[in-house]
Amino acid sequence: MDIQQASRLLNVAGKQTSYQNNCIKEKVDLYENYYQLEKDRDKWKYGLFMVERQNNPYFKVQKEFDKETEGAKYFFLDRLSSFYFSTKIKPFMNSHSELDIGGSNFDENKLYKAMSILSIPSSLLVTSKSKIKNRAIMITNEDATNSIVSLVDNSGNIIKSTIPISKQRALLIAFKKVYMLYLFENEVTKLMQSENIQGDFSDNDINIFLS
């Protein structure tokens, strides 16, 4: 994937971007901050272009990449993830107040209820390695009050885990990650196929999308 392809894919998904002169950037309203990826000598730099309340706008670099493909992939996954959160996950949470997602009444039963409403297969959320059949989100108890949320591959290998966090917090993170994983496995994969672009994403790449 190069930056021109990344820009096209994001536009097809509904996240508007522009591409020119070795630079891809978000399209936003005038005087709003925006993310961009640009080539600077032998590096590709990703970060936030600071415009809001700035007399002298500047580029705040957050990551650097040696190859265009690496930077393009990161820009695509990171910006699409943010777009899906604001257009899919957040609206779902707001429209289902009865589930109290992230609130004190949100529990495992309501987490599975949310997954059912969204038609997310139960196999995408597991509570032990013995139940793993495919890439999934795993939530395990660390002790009486804390849990750990992990991304695991189809062999049960842990790709990335949170530190031990409160069970209430873990349930919220598990919901967000399992929804994102579902979107990746379905919408992102289909998007890549429809544009005839090979989706050579590693488990670590997918973790970027879930973050």
CORTASUL-V629556 format. One record per residue. N is the residue number from 1. RES is the residue in one letter. OMEGA is omega in degrees with one decimal (none if undefined). Layout:
n={N	N}
res={RES	RES}
omega={OMEGA	OMEGA}
This chain:
n={1	2	3	4	5	6	7	8	9	10	11	12	13	14	15	16	17	18	19	20	21	22	23	24	25	26	27	28	29	30	31	32	33	34	35	36	37	38	39	40	41	42	43	44	45	46	47	48	49	50	51	52	53	54	55	56	57	58	59	60	61	62	63	64	65	66	67	68	69	70	71	72	73	74	75	76	77	78	79	80	81	82	83	84	85	86	87	88	89	90	91	92	93	94	95	96	97	98	99	100	101	102	103	104	105	106	107	108	109	110	111	112	113	114	115	116	117	118	119	120	121	122	123	124	125	126	127	128	129	130	131	132	133	134	135	136	137	138	139	140	141	142	143	144	145	146	147	148	149	150	151	152	153	154	155	156	157	158	159	160	161	162	163	164	165	166	167	168	169	170	171	172	173	174	175	176	177	178	179	180	181	182	183	184	185	186	187	188	189	190	191	192	193	194	195	196	197	198	199	200	201	202	203	204	205	206	207	208	209	210	211}
res={M	D	I	Q	Q	A	S	R	L	L	N	V	A	G	K	Q	T	S	Y	Q	N	N	C	I	K	E	K	V	D	L	Y	E	N	Y	Y	Q	L	E	K	D	R	D	K	W	K	Y	G	L	F	M	V	E	R	Q	N	N	P	Y	F	K	V	Q	K	E	F	D	K	E	T	E	G	A	K	Y	F	F	L	D	R	L	S	S	F	Y	F	S	T	K	I	K	P	F	M	N	S	H	S	E	L	D	I	G	G	S	N	F	D	E	N	K	L	Y	K	A	M	S	I	L	S	I	P	S	S	L	L	V	T	S	K	S	K	I	K	N	R	A	I	M	I	T	N	E	D	A	T	N	S	I	V	S	L	V	D	N	S	G	N	I	I	K	S	T	I	P	I	S	K	Q	R	A	L	L	I	A	F	K	K	V	Y	M	L	Y	L	F	E	N	E	V	T	K	L	M	Q	S	E	N	I	Q	G	D	F	S	D	N	D	I	N	I	F	L	S}
omega={173.9	-173.4	177.2	177.0	179.2	179.4	-179.5	180.0	179.1	178.3	178.0	-179.7	-179.7	177.6	-171.9	178.7	173.7	-178.8	173.5	174.2	177.5	178.7	173.6	-178.6	175.2	170.3	-179.0	176.5	-179.9	178.3	173.4	174.3	177.7	178.5	177.1	174.9	-178.0	177.0	178.1	-175.0	-177.1	-179.3	171.3	-172.5	-179.0	177.3	-175.1	175.8	-173.2	-178.1	-174.7	176.2	179.3	174.3	178.2	-179.8	-178.8	-177.7	179.9	-176.1	179.6	-179.9	175.9	-179.5	179.2	-175.7	177.8	-178.0	179.9	-179.9	179.9	179.6	-179.8	179.8	-179.6	-176.1	-177.3	-178.3	177.5	177.1	179.2	179.9	179.6	179.1	-176.5	-175.8	-177.8	-174.3	-178.4	178.0	177.7	179.2	-178.1	-176.8	178.4	-179.5	-179.7	178.6	179.5	-177.1	-177.9	-179.5	-176.5	-179.3	179.6	-178.6	-177.2	179.3	179.5	175.0	178.4	176.1	177.8	178.6	179.9	179.2	-177.8	-177.4	176.6	-179.4	-179.6	-179.5	179.4	177.6	-178.3	179.6	176.0	-178.2	-178.6	-177.2	-175.8	177.1	-176.1	174.1	-173.1	170.9	-179.1	176.1	-177.3	179.3	175.4	176.0	-174.9	-174.6	-175.5	178.9	177.8	177.7	-176.0	166.5	-179.0	177.0	-174.2	175.4	179.7	177.8	-179.5	179.4	-179.8	179.1	170.7	167.2	175.3	-179.1	-179.3	-177.4	179.3	178.2	-179.5	179.4	178.6	179.8	178.6	177.8	-178.6	-176.5	-179.1	175.8	178.2	179.3	177.0	178.8	178.8	-176.2	-177.6	-171.9	-177.5	179.1	179.7	178.4	179.6	-178.6	-177.9	179.7	178.6	177.1	-179.2	-179.4	-177.2	-177.7	176.3	176.7	178.1	175.1	-179.1	177.6	175.7	-179.4	-177.4	-173.6	none}
